[in-house]
Structure formats: structure tokens, C-alpha cells
Amino acid sequence: MTIPDSGFMMENGSSCLPCPPEEENRVVKDLMNKSEANLKEGNLYYVISNRWFTSWQRYVGQGTSEYSSNSQHSNVGPSKMADRPGPIDNSDIVLNRNDCEGNDIELHRTLQEGVDYVLVPQEVWEKLFDWYKGGPALPRKLILQEGVKHQQFNVEVYPLCLNLIDSRDNNQTVVRLSKKASIQELYERVCALKGIGQEKARLWDYFNKRKHTSLNSSNQTLEELNLQMDQEILLEVQDGHYASRFSMDSTGNELALVPLVEPSRSPVTIAGGPTMSNGHSTSYGVNLYKGSAVNSTSSDIDDRYDNNVRKGERGGLAGLQNLGNTCFMNSALQCLVHTPPLVEYFLQDYSEEINTENPLGMHGELALAFGELLRKLWSSGRTTIAPRAFKGKLARFAPQFSGYNQHDSQELLAFLLDGLHEDLNRVKRKPYIETKDSDGRPDEEVADECWKYHKARNDSVIVDVCQGQYKSTLVCPVCGKISITFDPFMYLSLPLPSTVMRTMTVTMIYGDGSVLPMPYTVTVPKHGCCKDLSQALGIQCCLRGDESLLLAEVYEHRIHRYLGIPLEPLASIKDDEHIVAYRLPKKGTGQIKLEIIHRVQEKCTPDNLKGGGRKLFGTPLVTYLGEDALNGADISTVVSKMLLPLRRTNSSLKKPHSSKENGFVSEAIDEPSDGFHAQSGPGDQSMNNSELEETSSQELSFQLFLTDGSCLSFKPIEKDYLTKSNPLVKVFLDWSDKEHEIYDSNYLKDLPEVHKFSAKKTRQEAISLFSCLEAFLTEEPLGPDDMWYCPRCKEHRQATKKLDLWTLPDILVVHLKRFSYSRYLKNKLDTFVNFPIRNLDLSKYVKSKDGQSQVYDLYAISNHYGGLGGGHYTAYAKLIDENRWYDFDDSRVSPVGESDIKTSAAYLLFYQRVKGEPRAGAGETSEVRMG
């Protein structure tokens, strides 16, 4: 639908759309869906400040996460009607707005999508700009990242920034281009900026203030040449001779410059034989795919290494330069290049094992880049290495690592090990193998058969060193069918059992009008889900089997959202929110739901002498309408029933003195408090029914108004009104003085918050690595989205799954799952995990009796400090030959004591199998240190 441009102007200068906010929301969603269905390279997306976009979402009555996934609360209106936002304002995310536009406007480098900005297609931007004006416009191109295994579309939020240095006057200019731009496009941009002809220009890769590769005009992309963010390039202008031989000092005098000479190449090769001009040995005897490995590793002065390390300089102590948010990569790389079997392998001649034919790999390029990087790190003494060539190869294998965003070191490790395996796979032609069911055969026979089949298709140094074998047992809950499989694994991803609990206060409201609202305080896992909260409340209030709880968030006296998804994380509920649990019959599920929202006439105030309209107050009531309750009179009867607990008794009509407990107003009465609260329950309604009959015999005094989902319009409910089978009916209940005389509305006011802040802080408990492992090996049911197809039932079943360790590899990588991701937020657990440094004995967890040692020593750790937004990765690694630990923090390398490497930042643990008898210190228990 095309929205007409005509409209009137608002006071803020934006054009007003002649349609309601709901229509704006619908138009934008339609455009979003249309754009997602027509993705292609070159499409434009626009960056919009999340601060402004969130205000627009509130205005149109939409959750902030709707554009990332389908809204699960689409039937719930906004918490309140927000004002129409002013013009689009991107000022909080840009750096240099003046005299710049489009791609030349620089964004803050630390922005996060979904937190600081959102991306919308060009059609959405044009519509929003038409409605609101403002800016500045920040268009970005959609680019296709070609990987070996898959391809994906990415919006290039941060174009490549290159610092152009003019050799004639040393003037510096920033050139911004897409990394998909060609060298020819770079020449065109530079020559246009400098006003020179392309035939006179020559560009050089000027990394670390030295000339390296000449950037010859071609169709090669900047990405293929591994040019990085903020890298310097040198412009030389030729006019008979190179003008760059001279420069000017501050007084204008010409200064003679020493001609820059290409550095000589190192003679070291993988095979130790003669070297080609590109730095690769001629002993490979293979043609490398498209020459990319040949062309891209040739001339980084900082990437060079010397086989003759100066005396006294130890190998393995070189740092890795941060190329721009690459600390995650540097951390994982330092752990790998200090893995003894891999060091031994890549320092030898591994050329015979490079698989150039494997379509799942990089035709040997990734293995070559990693091997060359490892050799440099072990040959350069303490010289810092810039892993530019390696990053370029990794990005081609896994395109998600091609940009300059922060990533997960474990995710990178997984892709890297997979890529190295495929590049070094000794199997050139993978046979087709059909796996067999265990059918009650001995585990040893089935495990050996599965490993044999795996090795027939996957045989590399990575498999030899890093892969173990799981035993996976699935049991059908219906027929009892047992399926046992044996699967390879590269690392253990262990959950962190939650020792952190959270106290939550929830108000319980009975949907049958039998009991007064009352608060319940329960303790649940901090990182649990709504199912945990419902279960804890059910136990606390003695929930019957035929009842259920409906959780809802109440905001501004209305239901903001229903928490109806059991696995929704509790982290989506903030401490200052108000949560209500409506106790309803299970048999009512699927019937018409009735929401009763309370209103009262506003009184005159000094600021409002005439008084006002009606305002909302109290807590909404929710119940189900019976199958026969289909008209206005039936709704009135149900409302009367829901108000019964609030009815004032003779004793409560006495002048009360109020007290407040748990956020509620309670009234002290003269009678013993052993009556209604303590005795009546959902099924004990004799008194309630008699009072209901008494009330029904009178003319109902209150007025009911039917309202819509957004509560913006309403109309009186007539007695003959029909519900028309609407799944949700919302009504306003208007309270007059008469209602206040009959009913005590104080019980509906002052809902307690989920949690009152307390300055008292509890000490975080530590957990052991063994408890993480046991949690990982615990039997659990599969999720509803991960059902197992039972071959006996011929249907998908929610089977139970049990994992066991069958065999362990020589190098055991343990991944501590500190990060959790949900629709609402990302979270990091800083729980301290106490892990052994020496003699980690896993014998009792390994089912196979293969005679190998199951004792391990720690030799490296990948650490993550800080939160998800501004975190930083480092590594601890041990030089095995000198039995000493070092801290690798990008380019900085320093010694660290063994007693200092245990912190709550530990993320990836690297263990090596201990051959022979364990050394002294078996069963080691170290003092718990809180990091």
C-alpha cells in the first residue's frame, strides 16, 4: 500500500501521516518482509539510531524486538500511548556529521546492532524519512560474503577506511570504500581526490610505514588483498621520475629521501628447500587453487620471520597485533600455536598432507596461512606479528569473521579447527557409508565401527589430536525404543550449573473470585525461565492439578504482556516490574478471556481546576468467560463475582487503621483473622455464591465499557451485547463513590515490585569443573523443537537423551558456556569455575577401557573479561619446555605466575593428556580465587 505524501505539518517540523500509528507499523512491517524476500548484493540498508527507533516503536505500539523475530505478544497492546517521535536523529551514533554525507559520515567504532543502532531497508528508510524527516542518512550496502561451505549476506556498516599518504607532501586523507571495491575503484577515488591522471599514480601497501606490495590497478578487491581498517596506503606520483624521492620540511626546503627498497624475502620454507619468489616452496608439486595462497602471503614486512633467532631469544613469545577488534582471534590463536602436537606438526614438512581437492576446505590455503603464522610466532623471538594474511584466509572460509566486529573465541576456534581438518584431510575421495543401528550389539563393537566409518572420511592431524568420541543414548518415552550412537567431538561445551538464585515477588489473583490478591515470594534460578517461576509459585500456593497459572506484566495499570512461553528467560523480567499470576482453571484454556481494567474519575487539583477525565488505577483482573457467558449481562455477572473478595464485611466497615505489608494495604479489624483468608480456597465458595446472589438481586451500580486492544476507544456494554467469539474481551470498570463504599479497592493497589533493591550483596559461590561436566552428562529430555524420529513408532518423539564420554583425545578443549542468548538479551556468567591445573583425572567419566591415560595437564586458557558489549579476550599459555606461564594480551606478552591464572574470566581450557604415570599432585585441589 502506498501512503499518500499529503498531510499537515506537526510543530516539530515532521509531516503528519493521515493514518493511525497502527497503519505506520503495518506499512513498515510489509516493507521489511518484502525486502527480506528479495535480498541481493548491492541493496541499500540504512543505519538508524536505536534511541530514535525505539521511540518510534513505542509510538506504534510494538516491542523492540519485533524486527528481529516474530512478536510473541502481538495481541498485547503497548503499555501506554507514546507521543509521536520528532525527526529522525542519528546524532548519537555519528562522529563527523559536518561537511560529510552518506558513506563518508563516520560512525562510532564501538556500536552494537540492536543496542546502538538498527538496520532498515532502503524502502523503510524512505518511508520513515517521508513521515519524519531528520537524519543524517547513513546508507550502507548489502554485500555477499562468499565462504567455502556457505554464503551469507551482510550489511557493511563500517566501510573500509584507508589512510592515504601523499608522498609529495606527506599529507594524509581518509578514503572510505567498500571492502568489495576493486583496486581500480580505489585508483579512481584517489585520483579524483588528488586531481591527477591514473597513468601518473602508483599506490603501495604502506603497512607499518614501509612499502610492501604495489597495488596495481586491477579487478582484485580490497578484501582479497587483505587490506585492513585504518591501514595506510602510499601514493606516488610519477612525472618523468618519482616525485616521492623528495619531500618538504616545515620551512619548505626540499629534503632528499632514501629510496624505499622492497625487503628481502626469508629463505625459510615448509620443506626447507628452494624458495619461489612468492615465499612458497617448490617442493609442493601441486597447483594451488586460483593462486590466492601464492598471491596474498607474499610481502608483509611484519609477517616475515627469520629462521635464525638471535641467541637468548626464545620462540613462542611473540605477540599478535590487534587488527581491529581481533582480540578474540588472537586469544584463540595463541592457545593453538602453543598446543605441543600442533607446534611439532606445523614446524615440520606437512606439504604432502595438504588437500587441494577437498571442496569442503580452502584447497590448502587456510592450513598454509596458519602454518606460516605459527612458524613466524616460533621464529621471531619477541617480535609482534600482524596476522593479516591469516585473517583474510579465515574470512574466506568463514565469512562471518571478515569484518571488524567482536566475535566469540570459541566460535572462531570451532571454525578454524574444522577448516584446518578439511585442508589437511588425508582422504581425497570420501566414500559413502550408511550407518547401522546398534540393535543391541556390544558398545565396544558399535563404537569401533562408528570410529572406523568416521576415519574413512575424516583423517587428519586434527582428528588424530583433537577428536574424541561420545556415546549418545536416546530413549523413546512411548515405546521404550533405545537408540545408541557414537559421535565424534572436537571440544566439550560444558554448562555452568547456576548457583546464583533470584528472589521474585509475584501477586497471585484468583480467576474465580474466591480469594483476595496476595503476594508470594519465591526463589528461582537467576538464569532460569518462566516455567521455573510458575513451578515455584505452584508449589508455594498449593496449585491443584486442574489449575494453571497465567503470568503477566502489569504496567501503568494495564497488562503490558503475557508471559505465556514456558522457556522465556526470567532475565526478561526486571526487578522494578510488577508481575501478576492469574490462577485459572485448566479447562478454561481456549475459552474467551476477560480483562477487567479499573478506572476512576479524576479529582480537581490546583493544577487541574476543572478536574479531568477518567484515569486508570489498580490491577487488572483476568478470568475466563463461561461457554454460556456471551452477552453484556453475563459479563456484568462475572465482574461482580471477581469483585467478591473485595466486598467489605460488617467488621471492615468499622473505621480501619491501615498498615502496609509486602506492598499491599491491609486493614486491622477486631475479629480474629482466621476466616476468609485462611479457610476459603478456589473450591470453597459457599459464602461467595450467597453474596453473589445477593449482589445479583440488586441493580448493579457500576458501569462497564468495552475497549479495544490499545485501550484508546471505548463504548458502553449493553446487556444484549454479544462477544462474537473474540478470544480476548477487554472492559473498563468505572468506579464511583458507591462502588468504593461496597468494595475495598486498596487490595488492587500498590503492587509489590518483583524485587526490592537491597544493598546487601551475597558472595558468589564457586563451582568445580567436575560439577560442570556432571551437568553436561546428566540425562535430559529433548526440547520440543528438537524432537527425535522414533523408527519403531514412526513418529517424532520428545525422547530423553544421555551423553557419555567414550574416548578422549590427546588434546582436550573445554568450553565453559558463559554466554547465553535469548530474544530479549544476551547474558554472561562470571561464575568462578575451579579447574585443576595439573592431573585432571577423568577416568570415572570415560566409558571405554582402551588402556589410555585419562589424566590431563592444563597448558593454555582463553580468557574473556568484561561484558558482552565491551569485553576483551586474552590468553594464558605455558611454554612446555621451560614450564612457565605467560600472559598474551594482543601484542603484549609478559610472564604470569601459575597461581594467578585461575580467574572467573577463564573461557576455554586447553588440556594435554599425561603419558604414563601422573606426576605428583594428583587429585590437586587449589585454593578458590575469585576473579
N, C-alpha and C positions, 0 to 999 in steps of 0.2 A: 504494500500500500504506500503510495506517495503522499507525503504530508504537504499540504499547501504552504507556501512560504509566507503568505499573508498573515498578519497578526498585529497586535498592538505592542508597543514598547513598554517594558517594565521600568521602574525607577532606576534600577541598576544598569540599564542600558541594554539588557538582553531582550531578544524578541520573544514574545509570549506565544506559545503554541495554542491554537484554539481547540485543544483537546485535553482531557484529564491526564494526570501522571501515569495512570494505568496504561493509557494508549502509548505514551512515550516508551514505557517499559516493553510493551508488546512489539513495537516497531524495532527497537534495538535488538531484542531477542531474535526476531525474524531475520534481521540483517546478519547477526552473529552466526546463526545456523546456516544461512545461505553462504556466507564466507567460508565456514569450515568445510562445506561440501565442495568448494571449488579452490582448494589450495594449489598454488603453483608458484614456482620461483619467480621472484620479481614483484609479487604482490606487495603493496604497501600496508604497513601497520603503523599506528600512531601511539606514542608513549603519552600517557595521561597521568598526572599526579593522583596517587591513590587518595590523598586527602580530599581533593575536589570530587573524585569519582564516588567516594563513599558517601559524601553529602548528597550527590545525585541519586544514589541507590536508596538512601533513606527517604528521599522525596518521592520516589516512585514506588516505595513500599516493597523493597526487595532486599534479600540477605546479601551480605558482602561476598559470599562465595558462589553466587548463582552462575557466574560465567565460567567458573572452573569445573562445575559439575551441576547436574540437575538438582534443583532445590527439593529437599525432602519435606519442607514445610510450606509448600506453595499455597496451601489452603489457609495459612495463618497470615493475617494482615500485619502491617507494620505496628511497632509498639506505639507510635504516635505519629500524627501527621506532621512531617517535617516541612520547613519552609523551602521554597524553590531556591536552588543554589544560584549564586551570581555567575558571572562569566567564568569560563574555564581558566584556571590559574595553575600554571606549571612552574611558578617561580621558585618553589621549594626544592625542585629537583634539577634545576639548571645552574650552570656556573657563569657562562659568559653570554648573556642574552643580548647585550648591546652589539649592534652592527653585525649580527650573525643571524642566519636563518637556516631552517631545515637541518641537514646533516652537519652543518658547521657549528651548531649550538652544542656545547659540551655539557654532558650530564655529570653529576657527582658520580665518582667511580664506585662507591660502596652501596649503590641502590640495589634493593631486592624486589623482584617481581612479587606482586601480591601484598607487599608491605609498604613500599615506597611508590610504586607505580603499577599501572595495569596496561595491557596492550589491547588495542581495539582495531579492527579492520578499517580500511580507508572509508568505506561506506558509512560505518558507525561514526567515525570522526566527523565526516562531512555533515551528518545529521545533527550531531551534538553541537557542532560549531554553528550550524544554521540556527539552532534554537537558542544558544547561549553566548556565542562569540567568544572572545578571550584568546588565550594561547600562552606562550608561543606554540606553533605547530611543530611537532617533533616526529617527522616521518622516518620510518626505518623499513628496510627491505626484508622480505622473506627470502631466505636462502636455503638451498637444498644441500644438506651435508651428506655426501656420499661415503658410506662406510663399506667395509668388505662384506659384512654379514647383513647389514640393513642400511636404510637411508631414512633420514628424518628431516622435517622442516624446522628451521629455527629463525626467529626474528633477530636480526643483527642489531641489538640495542646499542652496542658500542662499536661503531666502525673503527677500523684500524687507524690509529693516529701515528703518523711518521714525522719525525723531526728532520726537516730538510735543511742542510747546512750548505750555504753557497760558498764555495772555496775562494771566490774572488774577494769577499769582504767578511767572511765568517758569520754572515747574517743567518739567523735561524727562523724558519717558518714552519708552522704546523700544517701538514697536509692530511686531510681525512678522506679515506676511501674505503670501500668495502673490501674485505679480505678476498672476495671473489673477483675483484677487479684485476685486469691484466696489467702486465708491465707496460704495455703500450698505452693504456689509460693513465698510468702513473706518469709517463713521459708527457702526455698531452696536458695533464693538470699542471705539472711543474713548469713546462714551457709557457703555458698560458699565464701562470703567476709571475714568471720572470721576464716575459716578453722576448723570448729568444726562439730561434728555429730549432726543430728537433735534430736537424743534422749537426748542430753545434753542441748538443747536450750529451753528457755521459753521466750516468748515475752509478754509484757504488754502494754496496752494503758497507756501512761505516760503523760496524759494531765495535764497542769499546774504543772508539776514536782511532780505529785502524781500518784501512781499506782492505776489503776481502773480495767477495765475488762482484764482478762487474754485472750490473743489472741491464743486460742487453734487451732492447725493445723486442717483445715477443708476445705471444698469447698465453704464456705461463701466468698463473695467478700469483698474487702476493702470498696467499696461503701456501701454495706449492713451494715457494722459495723460503718458507719458514720465517717470514718477517713477523716480528712481534710488536705488541703495543708499545708505543713511545720509542721505538728503535730509530736510530739516526741513519740517514742516508746522505751521501755526499754528492753535490752537483759540481761537476767540472765543465767549464765552457771552453770549447776548442775554437781558436781563431788563428789558424796557422800553427800555433803552439798552445799548449795548455796554459790558460791564464792562471790556473791554480798553483803554478810554481811561485807565484808572488802573492803576498798579502799586504795589508796595510797595518801599521801600528797606530796608536792613538793620535799621533801627530800628523798622520797622512803619509809618512815615509814608507817606501816600499821595503819589505823585508823578504829576503831570499829564504825560501823554504826548501828543506831537504826533500828530494823526490821520494814519494812513498813507494816502497817496493813490496811486492807480494811476499809473504812469509814462506820460507821453505817448508816442504812437507815432511812429516815424520816418516822414517823408513819402516816403522813397525806395521806388520800385517798380521792377520789371523794365523796364517800358515808360517809366518816368519820368512817368507820368500820374497821375490822381487815385487815391487810396488808399481801399480799403474798410476797415471797422473792424477786419478781421482782418489787415490788413497786406498784402493781395494787391491787385494792380492790377485794375481793372475792364476792362482792355483785352484780357483773355484771350478773352472771347467763348465760353467753354466752361464746362460744368458739371463740376467736379472730382468724382471718384469718392467718393461717400459723405462728402464734406466733410472727410476726415481731414487733408488738407493745410491746409484752412482752419482746422480746429479746433485743431491741435496746434502751430502755429508762432507763435501769437498773442502770448504775453506772457512772454517770458523777458527780464528786465532785462539779464542778462549776454549775451543773444544779440542785443540791439539794436545797431544800427550807425548811424553818423551820416555822411551824405554829405559833410559839410564837415569834413574832417580839419584839426586845428589846424596852423597854419603850422609847418613844420620837422619834422612827424611823417611818416614815410614809411609807405606802405601795405605790406602783406605781411610785417610784423614782429610780428604778434600771435601769442601762444601759444595752445595748446588745453588746456583744463583736463582733467586725468585724472579720469574719472568712476568709476574703479574698475577697474583692470587694462585700461584702454583705451589704453595707450601704443602698442600695435600699430596701432590705428586712427589715432591722432594722427600717427604717423610716416608712414603711407601718405597721409593727407590732406594733410600739409604738402608732400609731394612733388607731389601732383596740383595743389594750388592754386598751386604755383609753376611749373606747366607753361605756358609762354607762350601757345600756341594756345588752351588751355582758359580761361586768365585772360581773354584777349581775347573769347572766345565768351560766357562767362557774365557778363561785365560789360556786354554789350550786351543788346538785347532779343531773347531767344530764345523768346518766348512762342508764336510761330507754329509752332515745331517741336515743341512738347510733344504727345506722342501719348497721348491719354486713352483710346484704344480698344484698345490693344495688350494682349491677355490675358497676354503674357509679361512685361510690365513692371508698374510701380506706378501706372499711369494718370497719369503725370507727377509723382507726389508725391516720388519719390526725386530726380529732376532738380531739382525746385523746392527741396527741402531742401538739396541740395548747392550749387545756385546761390546760395541765400540765405546759406549758410555762407561760401562763397567771397567774396561781397560784403562780409560783415562783416569777414572777415580782411583784406581790402584797404582797408577804410574806417575801421577803428577805431584806427589808429595802432598803439600797443603794448598795447592793452587785451586781456587774456586773454578768450577766448571759451569758453563751455561748450557743446559740440556735442550737447546733449541731444535736441533735436528731430530732428537728423540721425540720431543713433543709433537713435531709435525707428523712423524710416522704413527704415533699413537692416535692422533686425531683422525688420521685416515682410517685406522682400524675401528675406532670407536668415536664417531663424530661428536658425541656429547662433550668430549674433552677438548674441542677445538677452540673454544672461546677463552675468555679471561675471567669466568666466574669461579667461585669457590666450589669445590666438589668434595666427595667423600673419599678418603684414602682407601677404605675397604672396597668401595666400588671400583676404583681405579685398579687396585691390586687384582681383583677378580678378572677384569677385562685383560689386564696385562699378562697374567699367567695363562689365560685362555689363548691369547694371541701368540705368546711365545711357544706354547704347546703346538699350535697349528703350524707355525713356521718351522718347527723342528720335528714335526711328526715323521717318524721313520716309515710309516705306512704310506705308500704312494697311491695305492688303489684300495679304497676301503671296501671290504666285502659286505654283502647284505647278509645279516644274521637275524633270524627270528627267535626271539627269546621264548623259553619254555616256562610253564608254571612249575612251581616246586612240587606239587602233587604228593606231599608227604615225604619226600626224599630227605635224607640227612642234610643238615645245614652245610656241612663241610663240602659235600658234593655239589650242592647248588651254588655255594659261594665261589668255589673253584671254577665252575662252569661259567658263571657271570663274569668273573675277572678275566678268564680266557677270552671270552667274547669281546670284552672291553679292550683288552690289549691287542686283539686282532685288528681293531680300528683306530686305536689310540696308543701310540708307543713313542714316548719322547722322554727327555731328561726330566721334564716337569712331572710326567706320570710316575717316573721312577722315584723321584724325590719327594713330591708334594701330595700325592694322591693316596687316600686310604679308602676303606670300604664300609658302608653302612649295612646293617640288616634292618629292613623295614617290614613290619608286620601289620597287616590290615585285617580287621575282623568285621564281618557284616553283622549289624545289630539285629537283622531279621532271621536269616537262615544260618548264621554262625560260620559262614564260609571264611576260611583263613587263607590269606594270600601272603606269601613271603617272597620278597625280592632283595637283591643285594646290589646296591648302587654305589658308584664311586663318589668321593667328595674331595674338594681341594682345601677346605678350611672348615672349622666348626664355628657356627654362628650361635653363640650362647645367650639366652635371655638373662636379664638381671632380675632375680626374684625381688619383688617390691617389698622392702622393709619400711617404706615410707607410707604411712597411713594418713587419712584425711578425715577430719570430723565435719559432718554436714548436718545442718538442721533443716528439716522439711516439715511443712504444715500439712497435716492429714485432714481432709474434708470428706465426710461420708456422703456418697451419692444417693443414699436412700433417706436422708434427712433424719437420721436416728441419733447422732451424737454430735456434740459441739466440736468445732475445729480445735485441733490440739497439735502442738509441735512435738516432733520426735527427733532426737539427736542420735545419729548412728556413726560408726567408724567404718570407713571403706578404704580400699587401696587407692592411693593418690592417683595412680595411673590406670585405674580401673575403668569400667564402662557403666552405662545406666542400668544394665542388668544387675550389676553388683549392688547398686543403690536400691533398686527395687527389692532384691532379695533380703538385704539388711533391714529395710523398712517392714517387709512382710513378716520377718521373724519378730521384730520389735512389737508390732501391733497385732500379732496372732492372726495373720491373714488366713482365711479359710480357703479350701481347695476350689470352691465355686466363686471366688472373688479374684479380682485383679486390680492392679494399681496403674493409674494413668498419670504420668509425671508431666508437669507443665511449668513454664517460667511465667511469672506474673510481673508485669512492668506497667507502671502508670495505671494501675487498677484494671488492667486488661490482660488477657492471656496473649503473651508475645509469641510463644511457640510451644508446641507439644514435643516432649522428648520420648517419642514413640519407637525409636530404633534401639533395640537392646544393646548393640555394640557401639553406640555413640559414646565417645570418650567423656569421662567426667571432667576432663580438663576444659571442655567447652562451657562448663558451669563455673562462673566466677564467684568469689567469696561474698561479694556485695549484692548478689542477685537474690531473688525471692522465689523459692521453688515450692510448689504445692503438689501433693499426691492425692488424687481423687480416687477414693475406694469405691469401686463399681463392681456389679455382678458380671461374671464372665459371659453369661448368656445374653447380656445386653450388647456385646460386641457386634457391630454391624447394624444396630438399630440407630434411630435418629438421636444425635447428641444435642443436648440443650445447654447453652451457655447463658447464665444469668449475670448481667453486668449491672452494678448498682449506681444510681445517680441521685443527687440531692440538689435542691435549689441553692444557688449561691446567695450569700447574705450581703447586705450593704456594708461597705468598708469605707474608711476615709479616702482610699484611692478609687473606690468604685461606689459612688453615692447612690446610683440607681440600682445597684445590685447587678446581677448578671443572669446568664442562662443557667442551665444545669451542668454540674461538673460530676465527674466520676469519683467514686470513693470505694473503699473496702476491697474485698477479694471476690472475684467471680466464683459462682457456684456452677458445678457441672454435674449433669446426670443424664440418664437415657430416658427418652420418652417411650412409654409402653406402646405395644403394637396398635392399641386402640386409641392412643392419645394423638389425634390427628388434627384437632381444631383449637381455636383460641381458648375455649372454656377448659379443655383438657390441659393446656399449657398452664393456665392460671392455677388449676388444682395441683399440678406438680410443683409449681413455685411455692404454693402455700405449704406443701409437705417439706420442701427443702428449708423453709424458714422456721419449722417447728422447734429445733433445738435452741433457737434464739428467743423463743417466747418467754416473756417474763412471768415468773411464778408469783404467788402471793408474797412469799418471803423476799423475793428480789425486788418487789415493788417498794419495799422499805427503802429509806434513804441509804444508799450504799456509800461505803468509803472504798475508793479504788486503790488497787495495787497492781503493779506490773510485774509479770514473771514470764521469762522467755519471749519477751516482746509483745505479749498479749495483755489486755486489760481484764483483770478478774475482779469480781465484786465479792466482798466479805458479807456473808449472810449469817443469820442467827441459828439456822438449822445445821445439824451435823452434815458434813459433806460426804455422805455415803449413799446418796441417792442416784440421780440420773447418770452422772459421770461414771461411777464405779459399776453400776448394775446393768445399765442398758447397753446393748450392743446392736450390731446390724440386724440381728434376728429377733430382738426383744422390743416389740413396737406396740404393745398394748396401750400404753399411755399415749404414744404418738398418734395412734389411729383414732382414739377417742377425741383427742384435741383437734385432729384434722377434721373429724365430723362436725365438731363444734364450730370450727372456723368456717367450714364449707356452708354451714347453715346460715351464716351471716353473709351480708353483702361484702364482697372483697373490696377493700378500700384502695389498695394500691393499683397503679396504672402500669401496664406493660406496653412496650413499643418494640416492634420488630425492626432490626437494624441489619445492615449489610456487613460484608467481611471487613471493611475498613472502618466501620462504625461512623461513617460520615453522614449518612442519611438514615432516617427512621420514620416509622408511621405507626399509629395505634393498632394494636391487635384486636380485631373484632372477634366476638365469640364464635362466629361461624368461619373464621379464617382456617384455611387448610394448609398443612405443611408441605404438601406436594412432594412428599418423599425426599425432601432435601436432607443430605447426610448430616448437616450442621445447621441448627437454628440458633441465632443469637438474639437475645432480647434485652432491652433496658428495663430495669425495675426502678421506678421513681419512688423515692421515699418521701413521705410527707410527715408532718408532726404526729399524725395518728399512728403511722407505722412505727415511729420511734417510741411511742408510748407502749405499744404492744410488744415490740421486739427490741432486743438489746443488740444494736449494731456494733458495739465495741468488740465483739468477738470476731468481726470481719476486718478489723483494722489492725494496723501496726504488725504486719507480718514480720517474723524474725528473718534476719539475713541468713544465708547459708552458713556463714562462719564469721564470727566477730573477731576482729584482729586482736591478737594478744602479743605483747612484747616478749613473752617467754618463748624461747627458742629451744627446741629439743635437739640433742646431739644426734647427728645422723649415724645410724648403725653401719658397720662394715659387713660385707658378705664374703664368703670364700669362693674361690674359683670352683671348688668341688660342688658347692650348692648351685652354682650356675649350670654346671654340667648335669647335675641330677635333675634340675628343672627342665633341661633340654631333652633328657631321656625319659621323662615322665609320659605315661600313656595319656592321650587326649583325643577327644572326638574331632573329626574334621569339621570345618566350618560349612555353613550352608552353601557357600559359593565354591566349595572345593569338594564336592561330592564324588564318591568312588563308584564306578560301574561294577556291580557285582556280577560275575559271569554265571553264577548259579541262579540268582533272582532275575537276571536280565533287566535290571533297573539300577538307577543311581541311588546310592545309599549314603547316609551320613555315618560312615564307618569310624571305628576307633583306630588310632594309629599309634604304634610304638616303635621308636627308633632305638637301635643298639649299635655300639661300635664293634665292628667285626675285626677289621685290621686298621692299624695306624701307620702313617707314612714316617719316613725318617725326619722330615721337616713338618712339624705340626703348627699350623697357624690358627690361633684362637681369636675370634672376632667377638668382642663384648658389645652387645646390641644396646648402645647408649642412646640411640636416636629412635624416636617414634614419630610417625607421620599420620596425620588424620586430615579430614576435610577442614577442620577448624584451625588447627595449629600444628606446629612442629615442636617437639619437646626433646630435651636432652637430660639424661640421668647422670648426675655427678656422683653417684654412689661409689664409695671406695670398695674395690674388689681386692681382697688379699690373695695374691697369687705367689706360688713358690718360684724362687729364682733358680734353685738347684733341686734336682731329684724330685721332679713332679712324677709321682708314681700313679699310673692309670691302669695298673694290672687288673683291678677288680671290675673295671668298666669294659674291658675288651673281652669279647666272647670267643674269639678264635684262639686256639692254643698252637700258634705257629712257632713257638720257641724263641721269638724275638724279645728283646728287652722292651718293656713298656715304660721306661723311666726316661725323663726328658730334662734338659737344662735350657734355661732361657738365654737367648743371645741378642734379641732386639725387641724394641717396643715402638709402636707408632702412637704418639700422644695427640690428644685434641684438647686444647684449652679454650675456655670461654663458652659463649652460647652459640646458637646456630647462625646468628647474623654476623657477628664479628669474631668468630673463632679463629684459632691458629693451630697448625699442625707442626710438630717437631718429631724427632726420633732419638731414641737411645739405642746405641749399638755397641756390641762388645767385640774388641779385637781379640780373636780366639788365641792367637799365638802369644799375646802378652797378658791375657786375662785381665783386661782393663776396659772399663766402660767410658763411652764418650757421648756427649750431647751434640746432636746435629740439628741446628736451627738455621735452615737455609744455608747461607754462605758461612755462618759462624759455627766453628767446631771447637769444643772445649771438653776437658776431662770432667767426669762426674763420678762421685762415689757410689758404690753398689747400694749403700744404704739409702740413697736419695732417689733411686729410680722407681720406687713404688709410690705412685700417686693416684689420685682419683681421675687423672687425665688419661690413664692407660686405655687404649682403644683396640689396638691389635697386638697380640703377644706372639712372638716367634720362638718356638722351641725346637731343639735338635735332640734326636734320640741319643741316649748314652749307651755306647757299646760296652759290653762286658759288665762287670760288677759296678753298682752305683758307688760313687765316691762318698766320702764322709759327709754327713749332713742329711742323710736320707730321713724322710719324714719331717723335713725342715718346717718349722713354724716361725714366721718372722713377726716382729712387733708390728701391730697395725698402725700405720701412719695415715693421718687424714690429710689428703692433698688439697 
